[in-house]
Amino acid sequence: MKWIKLGDWVEALIHTITFGFGKRISEWIAVDILGFNSCGCCQRKQWLNRLTNPHWDGECDGIKF
């Protein structure tokens, strides 16, 4: 039985609310304004997916952690 991946649901919700600009907005705030290296979107998705599916392979945007 496959578990619902919470990170995928949150990403879809953010994508819907921001009309597809969620990643661009978060990168602009995190990188340009706050000075971080990245927005942390993949790390958030990975963490949330492993909460609901401990056997998740860690692949996010084609990058395997």
Buried (B, 14 or more C-beta within 10 A) or exposed (E): EEEEBBBBEBBEEBEEEEEEEBBEEBBEEBEEEEEEEEBBBBEBBBEBBBEBBEEBEEEBEEEEE
